[in-house]
């Protein structure tokens, strides 16, 4: 019973921490590490309890001692003989073929049989054999992928159902029995929570975090059910006590999440310093105005998000093009986005977390723990002299944007780069599109969405030769100016050829955009509802273009085009093979040329009109697309619109005066 009350369920705790986004917090780190040691201690205590409760056929205490000694000898045998064999198998077959999986499962069965023959429960044998499987490399992960569905989808439900059928709640009869249940629950909660709280406070942990740690350590799960079932089989627990302890386990687990949410939230901690508005133009101004040497605060912080290895080549090439040489140094944060699903193993989640420097980190084996994504970016950081910090976010899709925005805010990022939810002919799912939409809407800095069409191909950006052609399309407005600022950083790279194409109106056309909230936002472009001075915006556009030409006139091309048909003009550039990458602004406060596209049926409305046209698979564009949105609270609120066209420039300036409800 003492073992049952003291257990902390490691798998259940890992999922709770992941769902509450505490897996990468100090409390989560300590809880995971403590739960792992608690889990090991629980198995050892379980073996001891089984050996001491041998039953009627174990008459002599010497038999219990013999069982314990035999158990220790078997553990030593597995660690010294079986573990090296499994390590050799994992090196020779890292992918985990069918034969290796069968061999591993056979080893689990044999190990369980041996411990059962010794006098310890067979589950302890399976646990010991699991310790012998090497965790470095891909072998353990591949093995989990192959057997996880079978175990969690069939075996565990059957075991839980069997335990439920053995639980007879009607045996808890009378006030005394219910009082005993309350006493057991109080003892279990008070002992674990207060004990953990006292030790944590003694170690100088803040009281709120110490109390949260105590509640987390009170989580119960599968191991406790195993202990209770063994106790029932050995006649140590009767039906009444068994039912009381099962209900206690359920209650303590159910109250963990709401209790932690009530007493502890990372949002309550003091916000870190740094501006709430960060964008590339502001970063450039601060860097240009300062005559002091570059410091950490002068660095350009970029947060690049990736879904998997397929995003790595294009993201590395993009980061290399914006690395620059004459401005602030680049500091790159790589955020691997991992969807938290029902089949996510707690061990896998723990491995994802510890790559950020969390529990069980071993600096001597750092490379072995990293996945292909981290290794690739760290290698790039060493070769390109860029500071790289790989991180991982494990979260459900509907809350993934919170992780991205929190990291961007905490790391003071000036730009977040998101991969498009389509990769060639592959589609990672509509859920990832919703993640991008939420990040675009709520990010604390500028955002860029990369539509990759081979930008990470065989040709890599070199230090001397021109490897990539980049076209910056400029229609006007804050988003386009931010895209132009990004193009300026690309122009610094000797291996990048940048061309600025500025579109001007072929004839004066006044386009009025009126809010139409009834429109479907998935198929309609949304524009900023802010009222802005068109003349001032035009002046800012002219200043930005002139500054770009003055600084990069010899290195970057410039072309001014009068576009009577914006769609054809844009697609002509996208279909040509002159540019591997086309950079455009989202156009939330559009020029009249972009505003004319407002009534088009959108395929990817979050990219804006021009970005959507280029990203559409039906239009035959071959260039990769980078859609940039400047962060500015003035443009935060967007709405679908309807278009009204009228001749002459007078009506255009009139509706921009703010006297009407029109947008442009």
C-alpha positions in Angstrom: 0.0 0.0 0.0 2.9 2.3 0.7 4.2 1.7 -2.8 0.8 2.5 -4.3 0.6 5.8 -2.4 4.1 6.9 -3.3 4.1 6.3 -7.0 4.2 9.1 -9.6 3.0 8.1 -13.1 5.8 9.1 -15.5 3.7 8.7 -18.8 0.7 10.5 -17.4 2.8 13.3 -16.0 4.5 13.8 -19.3 1.2 14.2 -21.1 -0.2 16.6 -18.5 3.0 18.7 -18.7 2.8 18.8 -22.5 -0.9 19.7 -22.6 -0.3 22.5 -20.0 2.8 23.7 -21.9 4.9 23.2 -18.8 7.2 20.6 -20.3 9.9 23.1 -21.0 9.5 25.2 -17.9 11.7 24.8 -14.8 8.8 23.1 -12.9 8.4 20.7 -15.8 12.1 19.9 -15.9 12.2 19.0 -12.2 9.0 17.1 -12.3 10.1 14.9 -15.2 13.4 14.1 -13.7 11.9 13.4 -10.3 9.2 11.2 -11.8 11.8 9.2 -13.7 13.7 8.4 -10.5 10.4 7.8 -8.7 9.4 5.3 -11.4 12.6 3.4 -11.1 12.2 3.3 -7.3 8.7 2.1 -7.6 9.7 -0.9 -9.7 12.4 -1.8 -7.2 10.0 -1.4 -4.3 7.5 -3.5 -6.3 10.0 -6.3 -6.6 10.8 -6.1 -2.9 7.1 -6.1 -2.0 6.4 -9.1 -4.2 9.3 -11.0 -2.8 8.2 -10.3 0.8 4.6 -11.2 0.1 5.3 -14.6 -1.2 2.2 -16.4 -0.1 1.5 -19.6 1.7 4.2 -21.6 -0.2 6.9 -19.3 1.0 7.2 -20.4 4.6 10.8 -19.4 5.4 12.2 -15.8 5.3 15.2 -17.3 3.6 13.1 -17.8 0.5 12.3 -14.1 0.3 16.0 -13.3 0.7 16.8 -15.8 -2.1 14.2 -14.2 -4.4 15.7 -10.8 -3.8 19.3 -12.0 -4.4 18.2 -13.8 -7.6 16.4 -10.7 -8.8 19.5 -8.6 -8.2 21.6 -11.2 -10.0 19.2 -11.2 -13.0 19.3 -7.4 -13.2 23.1 -7.5 -13.2 23.1 -10.1 -15.9 20.8 -8.1 -18.1 22.8 -4.9 -17.7 26.2 -6.6 -18.3 25.3 -9.1 -21.0 22.0 -8.3 -22.7 22.5 -4.5 -22.8 25.8 -4.7 -24.9 24.1 -7.2 -27.2 21.1 -4.9 -27.8 23.5 -1.9 -28.3 25.3 -3.8 -31.0 22.0 -4.8 -32.6 20.8 -1.2 -32.6 24.0 0.0 -34.3 23.8 -2.7 -37.0 20.0 -2.2 -37.6 19.1 1.4 -36.5 15.9 1.2 -38.5 14.5 -1.7 -36.4 13.5 -4.3 -39.0 10.9 -6.9 -38.6 13.4 -9.5 -37.3 14.7 -7.0 -34.7 11.2 -6.2 -33.5 10.4 -9.9 -33.1 13.7 -10.4 -31.3 12.9 -7.6 -28.9 9.4 -8.7 -28.2 10.7 -12.2 -27.7 13.3 -10.9 -25.2 10.5 -9.2 -23.3 8.5 -12.4 -23.0 11.6 -14.4 -21.9 12.6 -11.8 -19.4 9.1 -11.8 -17.9 9.2 -15.6 -17.7 12.5 -15.6 -15.9 11.5 -13.1 -13.2 8.2 -15.0 -12.7 10.2 -18.2 -12.3 12.4 -16.4 -9.8 9.4 -15.3 -7.8 9.1 -11.7 -8.9 6.2 -10.6 -11.1 6.7 -11.0 -14.8 6.1 -7.3 -15.4 9.3 -6.5 -13.6 11.1 -8.6 -16.1 9.7 -6.7 -19.0 10.7 -3.5 -17.2 14.3 -4.7 -16.7 14.6 -5.7 -20.4 13.4 -2.3 -21.4 16.3 -0.8 -19.4 18.6 -2.8 -21.6 17.4 -1.3 -24.8 19.8 1.6 -25.8 18.1 5.0 -26.0 20.7 6.7 -28.2 20.2 6.8 -31.9 17.1 5.9 -33.8 16.6 2.4 -32.6 14.4 3.1 -29.6 12.3 5.6 -31.5 11.7 3.2 -34.4 10.8 0.5 -32.0 8.3 2.7 -30.2 6.7 3.6 -33.5 6.3 0.0 -34.5 4.8 -1.4 -31.3 3.1 1.7 -29.7 -0.2 1.4 -31.5 -0.5 -2.3 -30.6 0.3 -1.7 -27.0 -1.6 1.5 -26.4 -4.5 0.6 -28.7 -5.1 -3.0 -27.6 -3.1 -4.2 -24.6 -3.5 -1.2 -22.3 -7.2 -0.9 -22.9 -7.7 -4.6 -22.1 -5.6 -4.2 -18.9 -7.5 -1.1 -17.8 -10.8 -2.9 -18.6 -9.7 -5.9 -16.6 -8.8 -3.7 -13.6 -12.1 -1.9 -13.9 -14.0 -5.2 -13.8 -12.1 -6.2 -10.7 -13.1 -3.0 -9.0 -16.3 -3.5 -7.1 -17.4 -0.1 -5.8 -20.3 -1.6 -4.0 -17.8 -3.1 -1.5 -17.4 0.4 -0.2 -20.4 0.2 2.0 -21.2 2.2 5.1 -20.0 5.5 6.6 -16.8 3.8 7.9 -15.8 2.6 4.4 -16.4 6.0 2.9 -14.6 7.7 5.7 -11.7 5.3 5.0 -11.7 6.4 1.4 -11.6 10.1 2.4 -8.7 9.3 4.8 -6.8 7.4 2.1 -7.2 10.3 -0.4 -6.2 12.9 2.1 -3.2 10.9 3.2 -2.0 10.3 -0.3 -2.4 13.9 -1.4 -1.1 15.5 1.8 1.9 13.2 2.1 3.0 13.6 -1.5 2.2 17.3 -1.9 3.5 18.5 1.5 6.6 16.3 1.4 7.5 17.6 -2.1 6.7 21.1 -1.1 8.9 21.0 2.0 11.9 19.6 0.1 11.4 22.1 -2.8 11.2 25.1 -0.5 14.3 23.8 1.4 16.1 23.8 -2.0 15.1 27.5 -2.4 12.4 27.0 -5.0 9.6 29.6 -5.0 6.6 28.5 -3.0 4.1 28.7 -5.9 6.4 26.5 -8.0 7.1 24.2 -5.1 3.4 23.7 -4.5 2.8 23.0 -8.2 5.6 20.5 -8.2 3.9 18.7 -5.3 0.6 18.5 -7.1 2.3 17.2 -10.3 4.2 14.5 -8.3 0.8 13.3 -6.9 -0.2 12.0 -10.4 -1.1 8.3 -10.5 -1.3 6.0 -13.5 -0.5 2.5 -14.9 2.2 1.5 -12.5 -0.1 2.0 -9.5 -2.8 -0.2 -11.1 -0.1 -2.9 -11.6 0.8 -2.7 -8.0 -2.8 -2.9 -6.9 -3.5 -5.8 -9.1 -0.5 -7.7 -7.8 -1.6 -6.9 -4.3 -5.1 -8.3 -5.0 -3.7 -11.4 -6.7 -1.4 -12.1 -3.7 -4.4 -11.6 -1.3 -2.7 -8.7 0.3 -5.6 -6.4 -0.6 -9.2 -7.3 -0.2 -12.0 -6.1 -2.5 -12.9 -3.1 -0.4 -9.3 -1.8 0.0 -8.7 -2.5 -3.7 -11.7 -0.4 -4.7 -10.7 2.4 -2.3 -7.2 2.6 -3.7 -8.4 2.5 -7.4 -10.8 5.4 -6.7 -8.0 7.2 -4.9 -5.8 6.9 -8.0 -8.5 8.2 -10.2 -9.3 11.1 -8.0 -5.7 12.3 -7.5 -5.1 12.1 -11.3 -8.3 14.0 -12.2 -7.5 16.9 -9.8 -4.0 17.4 -11.1 -4.7 19.4 -14.2 -7.3 21.8 -12.8 -5.3 22.3 -9.6 -2.1 23.1 -11.5 -4.0 25.6 -13.7 -5.4 27.3 -10.6 -2.2 27.7 -8.7 0.5 28.1 -11.4 0.6 29.7 -14.8 3.8 30.7 -16.6 1.9 33.9 -17.7 1.8 35.1 -14.1 5.6 35.4 -14.0 7.1 38.7 -14.7 7.3 39.5 -18.4 10.7 39.7 -19.8 12.1 42.9 -21.1 12.0 43.9 -24.7 9.7 45.9 -27.0 6.2 44.5 -27.8 6.6 45.7 -31.4 9.5 44.3 -33.3 10.0 44.5 -37.1 12.9 44.5 -39.5 12.6 48.2 -40.3 12.8 49.1 -36.6 15.7 46.8 -36.2 17.5 48.4 -39.1 16.9 51.9 -37.8 18.2 51.0 -34.4 21.3 49.4 -35.8 22.0 52.2 -38.2 21.5 54.9 -35.6 23.9 53.3 -33.2 27.6 53.9 -33.4 28.4 51.5 -30.6 29.8 48.0 -31.2 27.3 45.3 -31.9 25.9 43.7 -28.7 23.4 41.0 -28.1 20.6 43.5 -28.2 21.8 44.7 -31.6 21.5 41.2 -33.1 18.7 40.4 -35.5 16.8 37.6 -33.8 15.0 35.3 -36.3 12.7 32.4 -35.3 12.4 29.8 -38.0 9.8 27.1 -37.6 10.0 23.7 -39.2 7.7 20.6 -39.4 10.4 18.1 -40.2 13.5 17.3 -42.3 11.8 18.2 -45.6 11.8 21.9 -44.4 15.5 22.0 -43.6 17.1 22.7 -47.0 14.9 25.6 -48.0 15.0 27.1 -44.5 18.8 27.0 -44.3 19.0 28.6 -47.8 16.6 31.3 -46.8 18.4 32.1 -43.5 21.7 32.2 -45.4 20.4 34.7 -47.8 19.2 37.1 -45.0 22.3 36.5 -42.9 23.9 39.8 -44.1 27.4 41.0 -43.5 27.3 44.7 -42.9 24.4 45.0 -40.5 23.5 43.5 -37.1 24.6 39.9 -36.6 22.0 37.2 -37.0 20.9 35.0 -34.1 18.8 32.0 -35.3 16.2 30.1 -33.2 15.0 26.9 -34.8 11.6 25.7 -33.4 10.6 22.2 -34.4 6.9 21.9 -34.3 5.6 18.5 -33.0 1.9 17.8 -32.9 0.8 16.4 -29.6 -1.6 13.5 -30.6 -3.2 10.7 -28.7 -0.4 8.3 -29.8 2.5 10.5 -28.7 4.6 8.5 -26.4 5.6 10.1 -23.2 9.2 8.9 -23.7 9.3 10.5 -27.1 8.0 13.8 -25.6 10.6 13.6 -22.9 13.3 13.1 -25.6 11.9 16.1 -27.6 12.1 18.2 -24.4 15.5 17.3 -23.3 17.0 18.5 -26.6 16.3 22.0 -25.3 18.6 21.3 -22.3 16.0 19.8 -20.1 16.1 16.6 -17.9 18.7 13.9 -18.4 20.9 16.0 -20.7 24.3 14.5 -21.3 26.7 17.0 -22.9 29.1 14.3 -23.8 26.4 12.6 -26.0 24.7 15.7 -27.3 25.1 14.8 -30.9 23.5 11.4 -30.3 20.4 12.8 -28.8 19.8 15.4 -31.5 17.6 14.6 -34.5 18.4 15.3 -38.1 16.9 18.7 -38.0 19.0 19.9 -35.1 22.2 18.4 -36.5 21.6 20.1 -39.8 21.0 23.6 -38.4 23.9 23.3 -35.9 26.2 22.3 -38.7 25.1 25.3 -40.7 25.6 27.5 -37.6 29.2 26.4 -37.3 30.0 26.7 -41.0 28.1 30.0 -41.5 29.2 31.6 -38.2 25.6 32.1 -37.1 24.4 31.6 -33.6 21.9 28.7 -33.7 19.6 27.5 -30.9 17.4 24.5 -31.7 14.2 24.1 -29.7 11.1 21.9 -29.8 7.5 22.7 -29.3 5.2 19.7 -28.4 1.6 20.9 -28.5 -1.8 20.3 -29.8 -2.4 22.1 -33.1 -5.1 24.4 -31.7 -2.6 25.8 -29.2 0.6 25.5 -31.2 0.5 29.2 -32.1 0.8 30.1 -28.5 4.1 28.3 -28.2 5.4 30.0 -31.4 4.3 33.5 -30.2 5.7 32.9 -26.7 9.1 31.9 -28.0 9.1 34.9 -30.4 8.3 37.2 -27.5 10.7 35.6 -25.1 13.6 35.6 -27.6 12.8 39.1 -28.8 12.5 37.9 -32.4 12.1 40.5 -35.1 10.9 37.9 -37.7 9.1 34.6 -37.5 9.5 32.4 -40.6 6.8 29.8 -41.1 6.8 26.9 -43.6 3.7 26.8 -45.8 1.3 23.9 -45.1 1.9 22.5 -48.6 5.3 21.1 -49.5 5.4 20.2 -53.2 2.7 17.7 -53.8 2.5 16.8 -50.1 0.0 18.3 -47.7 0.8 18.3 -44.0 -2.9 18.8 -43.2 -5.4 21.6 -42.7 -4.5 21.8 -39.0 -1.1 23.3 -39.9 -2.7 25.9 -42.1 -4.8 27.0 -39.1 -1.6 27.2 -37.0 0.0 29.6 -39.6 -3.2 31.7 -39.7 -3.2 32.1 -35.9 0.6 32.9 -35.8 0.1 35.5 -38.6 -2.7 37.1 -36.6 -1.2 37.1 -33.1 2.6 37.2 -33.6 4.5 39.9 -31.6 6.8 40.6 -34.5 6.9 40.5 -38.3 6.0 37.2 -40.0 7.1 35.5 -43.2 5.5 32.4 -44.8 7.8 30.4 -47.1 6.1 28.5 -50.0 8.9 26.2 -51.0 9.2 25.1 -54.6 12.8 23.8 -54.6 14.5 26.7 -52.9 16.5 24.2 -50.9 17.5 22.3 -54.0 21.0 21.2 -55.1 22.3 24.7 -55.6 23.5 26.1 -52.3 24.3 29.7 -51.6 28.0 30.0 -51.8 30.3 32.8 -50.5 31.4 34.0 -53.9 29.3 32.8 -56.8 25.7 33.9 -57.5 23.6 30.9 -56.6 20.1 32.5 -56.2 18.1 35.1 -58.0 15.6 36.9 -55.7 12.8 39.3 -56.9 11.2 41.7 -54.6 7.8 42.9 -55.8 6.8 46.3 -54.5 3.3 47.6 -54.7 3.4 49.9 -51.7 2.3 49.8 -48.1 3.8 48.7 -44.7 4.0 45.0 -45.6 5.8 45.8 -48.9 8.2 48.1 -47.2 9.0 45.3 -44.7 9.6 42.9 -47.7 11.9 45.5 -49.2 13.9 45.7 -46.0 14.3 41.9 -46.1 15.4 42.2 -49.7 18.0 44.7 -48.6 19.5 42.2 -46.2 19.5 39.6 -49.1 21.4 42.1 -51.3 24.3 42.1 -48.9 25.0 38.4 -49.6 27.5 38.0 -52.5 25.8 34.8 -53.6 22.4 36.4 -54.0 21.2 38.5 -57.0 18.3 40.8 -56.0 16.0 42.6 -58.3 13.4 45.1 -57.2 10.3 45.4 -59.4 8.1 48.3 -58.5 4.6 48.3 -59.9 2.9 51.6 -60.7 -0.6 52.2 -61.9 -1.2 52.3 -65.6 -4.0 54.7 -65.1 -5.5 56.5 -62.1 -8.2 54.2 -60.6 -9.9 54.9 -57.3 -10.8 51.6 -55.5 -12.9 51.7 -52.4 -12.9 48.7 -50.1 -15.9 48.4 -47.8 -16.1 46.0 -44.9 -18.2 42.9 -45.6 -18.1 40.7 -42.4 -20.6 38.3 -43.9 -18.0 37.0 -46.4 -16.3 33.7 -45.7 -12.8 34.5 -44.4 -11.4 31.3 -45.8 -12.2 32.3 -49.4 -12.0 36.1 -49.1 -9.0 38.4 -48.5 -8.9 40.4 -45.3 -7.5 43.9 -45.2 -6.7 46.2 -42.3 -9.5 48.4 -41.0 -7.1 51.1 -40.0 -7.6 54.5 -41.6 -4.3 55.7 -43.0 -3.1 58.8 -44.9 -2.5 57.7 -48.5 -0.2 60.6 -49.3 1.9 59.8 -46.3 2.1 56.1 -47.2 3.1 57.1 -50.8 5.9 59.3 -49.4 7.1 56.5 -47.2 7.1 54.1 -50.1 9.2 56.6 -52.2 11.7 57.0 -49.4 12.1 53.2 -48.9 12.6 52.6 -52.6 15.0 55.5 -52.9 17.0 54.3 -49.9 17.2 50.8 -51.4 18.4 52.1 -54.7 21.0 54.4 -53.2 22.5 51.6 -51.1 22.2 48.7 -53.5 21.9 50.4 -56.9 25.2 48.8 -58.2 24.4 45.3 -56.9 20.6 45.1 -57.1 18.5 45.5 -60.2 15.6 47.9 -60.4 12.6 47.8 -62.8 9.5 50.0 -62.7 6.5 48.5 -64.5 3.1 50.0 -65.3 0.7 47.1 -64.8 -2.7 47.3 -66.3 -3.3 43.6 -65.4 -1.7 42.8 -62.1 -2.4 39.1 -62.2 -0.6 38.5 -65.5 2.3 40.8 -64.5 2.8 38.9 -61.3 2.5 35.5 -62.9 4.9 36.4 -65.6 7.6 36.8 -63.0 6.5 33.8 -61.1 6.5 31.6 -64.2 9.9 32.7 -65.4 12.9 30.8 -64.3 14.9 33.9 -63.6 14.2 34.0 -59.9 14.3 31.1 -57.4 12.6 33.2 -54.8 9.9 36.0 -55.0 9.4 38.2 -52.0 6.1 40.0 -51.6 4.2 41.8 -48.9 0.9 40.5 -47.7 -0.8 43.8 -48.5 -3.1 44.4 -45.6 -3.2 48.1 -46.4 -3.1 47.7 -50.2 -2.3 50.0 -53.0 -5.1 50.5 -55.6 -3.5 47.8 -57.8 -3.7 45.2 -55.1 -7.1 46.4 -53.9 -8.5 45.6 -57.3 -7.9 41.9 -56.5 -10.1 42.0 -53.4 -13.1 40.3 -54.9 -11.1 37.3 -56.2 -12.0 33.9 -54.7 -9.0 33.1 -52.5 -7.3 29.8 -52.3 -4.9 30.8 -49.5 -6.3 34.0 -48.1 -3.7 34.2 -45.3 -1.0 35.0 -48.0 -2.8 38.1 -49.3 -3.8 38.7 -52.9 -0.4 38.7 -54.6 1.0 35.8 -52.5 -2.1 33.7 -53.1 -1.9 34.2 -56.8 1.8 33.1 -56.8 1.2 30.2 -54.4 -1.7 28.7 -56.3 -0.8 25.4 -57.9 -3.2 26.2 -60.8 -1.2 29.2 -62.1 2.0 27.4 -63.0 4.4 29.6 -61.0 7.7 27.9 -60.4 9.5 30.3 -58.0 9.4 29.8 -54.3 7.4 32.5 -52.5 8.1 34.4 -49.3 5.1 36.4 -48.1 6.0 39.1 -45.5 3.7 40.8 -43.0 5.0 43.7 -41.0 4.1 43.8 -37.3 2.2 46.9 -36.4 -0.7 47.2 -33.9 -2.3 49.7 -36.2 -3.0 46.9 -38.7 -3.9 44.3 -36.2 -7.7 44.1 -37.0 -8.6 42.8 -40.4 -11.9 42.1 -42.1 -13.2 40.8 -45.5 -14.2 43.5 -47.9 -16.2 44.3 -51.0 -14.8 46.4 -53.8 -16.2 49.6 -55.3 -14.5 51.1 -58.3 -14.6 54.7 -59.4 -12.6 56.8 -61.9 -10.3 59.6 -60.7 -8.0 60.1 -57.8 -10.2 62.6 -55.9 -12.5 59.9 -54.6 -9.6 57.8 -53.4 -8.2 60.6 -51.3 -11.6 61.4 -50.0 -12.4 58.0 -48.6 -8.9 57.9 -47.0 -9.8 61.0 -44.9 -11.6 58.8 -42.3 -15.0 60.4 -43.0 -16.5 57.1 -44.1 -16.4 53.5 -43.0 -14.5 52.5 -46.1 -10.9 51.1 -45.9 -9.3 52.4 -49.1 
